């Protein structure tokens, strides 16, 4: 019968501790009424307890800090820090000590050791200390692998390792929605929900646009000449609460024409979120590039560059239209204007606009007159491509408020 040899004891001891902020110590109050047998004994013990808050001894509040007893919760975007110590528990000198720390995730293995050089020797009761840091960028199971190799005085090479398993959780739930305006502007709504069990201080939530866009944050208002956040003076996000952020993206001047006719997927940018938790632990997340489906405009796009909000009854008013060739061929366009019951076009119908090359645009000033009061819709524009004999109809382009000419219209 084969007998396995006894497990050999190592000369070195490995200790690993996660470095994290302490938490407030909470005591469990034990109280009773004065008519009970203990009398005021329990209450007096709580008042004498240095960990309780004066005047609030029975509220489970503490004013002392305690170190965590385990790895605790680690969230995506936070920095994982750990203290590694190798101690010589023997009475002999150990040589050629090499300590390695690797972090194994579902997709990769990372070396976190500060130095990969071996220590020449380690005397009895001495230790080798190392602190590792890593910004967590993946969700799921992580394994910290600490390996130690050394040589004894007898020249025997020894090796052992330890595994520390922990989970990385998702701190935030981010949802995005896109809204395409009639112009080339794009509005992005970002909904951010706190998925942790503690409040968060939202230090920064910004949108880094792609090279084609300029971004304007719409998360503040002007009050008494000062810019004030729409969320108030406190930027805390309670557990499971959701906050909505709004941004407006407008194509840069050099990309304005291209931005309006890009078909398929368009890259908008990415969100950069920075927060702090209870005792100042900092976390940061960056989303991947946000993409939206650009709206289809057909072969010819008609948009309004200028239109008055309010006009006088039976008085001419002016609008400015922009016509863009979204096709891949040159067009020869003719403009026709059809009157409606309330809106009448002023000018010559059937006007030649000339040739319009692909991705090119032209501005067109038009004059109208309304014979009916109220909110009236502008309709009746027709564009005909003489090359293909194809007509494009544009109705309900915009709306104007028509008032009596006796009413003074303020600009």
N, C-alpha and C positions, 0 to 999 in steps of 0.2 A: 504494500500500500504506500503510495507516494504522499509524502507530507510536504505542504508548502512551507517554505522558510518564513520565519517571522518578519513582519514589515520593519524595515530599517528606519530608525528615527533620524530626522535631519538635524543638522547643527544650527540651521538658520530658521527663524520664524518670520512668517509674512503676515502683516496686518494691513488691512485696507479700510479706509473710512471715507465716506462721501463728505465733502466740504459743502455745507449749506448754511443758510441763515437759521438761527435758533427760533423757537416759537415761544409764545407766552405760556407759562405754566398755569394750568387751571386746577383748582382744588375742588373737591367734592364736599359741599357743606353738610354737616350733620347738626341739626338743631332740635330743640325741644322747648316746651313751654316751661315757665318758671315754676308752675305747680307740680311738674313732674319730678320724679326722684332725683335726677341729676341737677335740677335747678338751673342755674345760669352757667354751669360748668362748661358745656359745649360751646356756648356763645363766647365765653371768655377765652377758650382755647383758640377759636377762630380769630378773635380780635388780637391775640398774641402771636398768631401765625404770620411770619414776615412775608409770606408769598401772597397774602390777600390784600385787597385794596381797602384802605381806611374808609369806613362808612358804607362799604358795599361788600361786606364779608360773605353774605349769603347769595351773591349773584354769580358765583363761579368765575369771577374775574381774577386775573393774576397780574402782578407787576414784576414777576421774576421770569427770566429766560431759561429755557431748557434746550439741550441739544437733542437732535432727533435720534431715535433708537434704531432706525433702519434707513434704507436708501430713500424711502418716501416716494412721493409722486414726482416724476420728471416729465416736463411738457416740451413738446416740439418748439424749437426756437430758443430755448433756454441754454445756458452754458453748464455742462456737466463738469464738475470739479471733484477730484478725488485725491486723498493723501495716501501714499504708499510708503510703508516702512518695513525694512528688512533688518532684523535684530539677530545678533550672534548670541545665542543662548548657551553656547558651549564654553569650555575652558581652553580651547585651542584657537590658534589663528587660522582663519579661512582665507583662501587666496582666489584670485580671478573671479570675483563675483560679478555677474551680469544679471540685471533686472530689466525685464521687458513687459510692457503693458500694451495690449492690443484690444481694440473694441470691434467686436464682431456684430454686424447687422445682417439683415436679410439679403443685402446686395453687395456688401463689401467688407473688407477687414482693414482697419486703420491702426497704424502704429502711433501710440500716444506718448511714448517714452521721451523724456526731455533729452536724454543722452543714451546712445547705443554703445558707449565705451565701457569696458569692464573696469571695475575697481581692483587695484592690485592686491590689497589685503584688508581684512576686517578683523580687528582684535576683539577679544571677549568683552561682552556687555556694551559693544558699540553697535551703531546702526547706520543704515543708508536710507536717506529720506528723499522722496520725490513727490512733486505735485503735478498732476496732469489736468489739462483743460480741453474741453471739446464742445463746440456748439452743435447741439443735436439738430440734425436736418432730416431725420427719417422717423416715421411712426412705426411702432411695433416692438418686438422683442430685441433687446440688446444684451450682449454678453461681454463683460469685461474679463479678459484673460490675462492673468498676471503670472509670468514664468520667471523662475530663479534658477540659475546654474552657478556652480562654484566648484572649487577643488579643495579637498581636505589636505592635512599635513602629510598624509601617507600617499598623496598623489592621486587619490581616487576622485573621479569626476562625478558630481552629483547634480541631479536635476529634479525639480518639482514645479507644479503650477496649481493655481486655484482659479475657480470660475465664480463670477458674481453676475447673476442674471437680474435684469430689471426691465420694466415696460416703459415705453415712451408714449404718452397720451397726447391727444389733440387738444390744444388750449382754446382754439377759436374755430368757429364755423363761419366761413366766408361765402356769401352768395352774391352774385352780380347780375344786374339787369341793364340792358342797353335800350336807349330810346333815340331813334333817328328823327331829327327835326327836318322841317321842309328845306332848310338851308343845309350846308355841309356840316353843321354842328352835330356832335354826338354827346348825349347825356348818359353818364354812367352812375348807377345807383349801387352802392356796396352795402350789404347788410352784414354786420359783424356781431356775432353772438358769443358771449363768455361761457365756455363749456367747463370751466373749472369750478371748484367749490369755495373760492375766495374772491373778493373784489379785485378788480384790475384798475390801475391808473393808466389811461390811454395817453401815452406821451406823444405819439405821432401816428397819424393815419394819412398818408399822402399817396398820390398817384404819380408815378414816373411815366410820362407819355413816351410813345415811340417817336422816332425822328421826324415824323410827318405832322405831328400835332403840337399845339400849345394847350395847356390845361389851366382852368380856372376853378378854384375850390369854391363851392357854394354852401359852406358850412358855417358861415358867420353873417352877422347883420350889423348895420351901423346904428348905434344908439348914443345920443348926446355927443356926436362927433367921434366916437371910439368904435373900433371893430370888436364886437363881442361874439363869442361862440354861440351857436344856436343851442348847444347843450348846457349852457349856463357856466357858472364859474367852476363847478366841480366836474372834472373829467373822469369820474369813477364809473365803471361798468360792473354792476352787481352780477352774481352768478346767475346764469341762464337768461340774463337780459340781452336785448338786441338793440343795436344802434344803427341808424341809417346815415350814410355819408353820400353826398352828391357832388359830382364833378362835371364840368362842361369842357369838351374837347373841340377845338376848332383847328382846321388844317392851316398850316403855315402858308404864307403867301406864295412861296415857290412851289408848293404842292397843292394849292387850292383847286386847280383844274383836275389834277389826277385824283385827288381824294374824292371828288364827286362822282367819278365814273368807275372806280375800282370795283370789280365784280368778284364774288366769292368771299373768301375769308380775309378780313383786314385786321392787322395787329394794332391794338390800341395802346397798350402799355402794361404796367404791372403795379400792384399795390405794395406799399412798404408800411408795415405795421410795427410799432414799437410800444411796449407796455412795461409796467412795473407792478409787482405783486406786493403783499403785505409789508415786508421788511426791506423793500428796495431791490428784490431780485429782478433783473432786467431780462426781457425776452424780445425776440425780433423774428418776424416772419415776412418773407417776400413771396408773393404768388408767382406762378408762372405767367408767361405773356398772355394777357387777356385778348380774346379774339371775338369778333362779332361778324355776322353776315351783313354785308353792305346791301342796302335796298336796291332793287332793280329799277332803272329809270326808262327802260325801253331804248329805242333808237334816238329819240330826241327828248331832252329834259327841259321843262319850262319852270323857272322859279322866279319869285318876286324879289327884287332888290330894294324897292321903295314903294310904299303905299300909305296914304293918310288913314288915320283911324276913323275920323269923322269928316263928312263933307256936307255941303249945303245943297238943299233941294234945287234941281234945275240949274245948277252952276257947274261948269266943267271942272274936273279935277284930273290929276296926272298920276300915272303909275310908271314904274320902270321894270321891265321884264328882262330876264337873262335866258338866252336860248343856248343850249349846249348840245353838240353832236356827240352822242354816246356810242355811235356805231363805229365800224372799222372802214367805212367808205365815205367819200365826199358827197354832200347833199347840195341840191339847188332848191332853196326853199321859197315858197310863196305864202304870204300872210293874208288870211281872210278873217273878217270880223263880222259876226252875226249878232244882231241886236236881240235882246230879250224884252219881256214886258216891262221891266223896271230899269234895266241898264242899257244905255245906248252908247255905241262907240262913235267917236268923232274922228273923221279922217277917211282916207281912201282904202277900201277893201280890195284885196287882190294885189297888194304891193309886192314887188320882187325884193327879196332880202339878199339875193346873190348866193354864191357858193360858200359852204361852210365845211371846212376840213375836219377829219376825225379829231376828237378831243379839243376842238376849238369852240369858242363861245362868242356871242355878240350881245350887246345891251340894246334894248329897244324901248324908247319913251312913247307912251300911248296916252291918249286923252279920252275920258269918258264923261257921261252925264247921267244922272239918275232922275227919274220922273216920279218915283214912289218913295215915301218916307219909310224909316225903319231899318232893320238890319238886312242889307241886300247882298246877294251873292254875285260875284263877277264871273260871267260865263261867256261862251261864244267865240273863243279863239280857235282858229283852224290853221294848221301848218301843212302844206302839201309839198312833197318831194317830187319835182318834175322829172327826175331821172327814173324813178320806179313807179311814178303815178300813185304814190301812197299818201294818204291823208291822216294826220294825227289831230285828234280832237281834245280840247282842254276846257272842261267845265268845272264850276265850283273852285276856281283858282284861289279865291280869297273872299273875305266879307268886309264890307264897310258899313258904318252907321250913318244913315242919311237923315238930317234934321232940317227943319224949316229954316229958310233963309232969314227969317225974323229973329231967330235965336243966334246969339253971338257965339261963334265957335272959338274956344280958346286954343291957342297953339301949345 
